[in-house]
């Protein structure tokens, strides 16, 4: 009766309620079994962990005690040969007293440990430790007292006498072989057995811990297995209650779509959710049939429109593609022009600034340089006059003599001409720098003009001098000039200097990138170099070769080195237009050639070839 009543109640439930009840039952059994397994395992595991911790503490205490016993015995035996060396004897005895104190402390800790331990009546090993403590309880103390007594006897002896030294050694040797010392050694021997048994207890605790985990796993696995069985039964019932009616609906739906037959109707007769789904499906098929009829009419109308629209779209698409291609080409050309204009403006601004600075510096320097010759002449005359005065008045008044000594006239007479000469050399150097700056800017030479190419290279190197000099992170970059005799070259001086600037700056960048991977000493042994060679190709052409010993370029980078906007530098450090602009200056503006040769790991070389005289002068 009970099972029949239960079956009726279950059959009256909805599909969702039946599924929920089955899953709740399976989940409840799985959760309950898992919780029970974890609790059982936790209980046994906690007991095993307590035993394991007890065993580890016991091993640690016994090891410490054994170590101090052995160290005490070793230091005591060392006292015998050290009896004749009072300081070493006292130092060794101090170490022994330290270990004596540690033995007393560990002995007390071991007693406290045994007192707190709950020893089962049948636990033979735990019962042996109290017996051990009781057996040897007074031995360490008696050992220390006897040793202290003998050390005190030795201290009273005059150890400067060989006889007393032998007497002291005999006292310690007699103590070493005494029954008390042997009994003290017995502590260490008994500790060996106790430590071995403590390790056995530790291994048993670890094994017990593993067994506790296995028990918990078995309980959990059993509960999961029972849950799986219930889930399988639930799947079978679900298949009968849901899957078969849904399969019938799916078959009708597939036939209606494959055969385009929307006259079919589902015949599932149930009062639960499946029956509701079947009725909804039948209504959906009828609605689809009506919509298809309406769509057929609309498609016939759209087909006519689409044929006309398709031809219009194709024509419009082709027109837009042509426009996009033209816009892309214009955009690229605009970008190149903008970057070139910015670069030209930068070089122009740099040239104006350099020319202005050179002009402003040149005036006061010329004034100083022109007056230095007069100052040298006046100083020479004054010094000659002082020497003449000293010649005819070797014994001046005391006040004059004191002032002469205070001024150190002999040093002034020697140092003043040197100082004026160095000042003249400094003004000469400033005038040379000003001349180099003016040569680099070439603001007054916008047209073709025959110039000294070497001056342009040197002035460019002067602008880049701050990047070439010695720095804390690396030595100076060496610049080797191999200049041959070449005639003045007809060119745009400012633009040629701009090409030199771009190539030399790239060479410095390559060397700095290579130096970042080397130490200061490595760079010093194999220094960074830039080599500049000039020569005549024939009577009408010259060649400028600029090479570095940096990392070189890969084949992929070398192929694109003159492409606009291509750069290997990080964002903000390069526009990718330095080399393209240099290529344009050399080839288009001067009718020359610019080639690049690079070997990865060895370096890069740029070779500029330009005619000595220009046949056709392009506008700037």
PyMOL commands that set and color helices and strands:
alter all, ss='L'
color gray80, all
select helices_A, chain A and resi 2-11+15-84+86-116+124-135+139-156+162-176+179-258+273-392+398-407+409-441+453-463+465-468+493-515+520-525+555-559+578-589
alter helices_A, ss='H'
color red, helices_A
select strands_A, chain A and resi 449-451+478-483+489-491+529-536+541-548+593-599+603-611
alter strands_A, ss='S'
color yellow, strands_A
deselect
rebuild
show_as cartoon
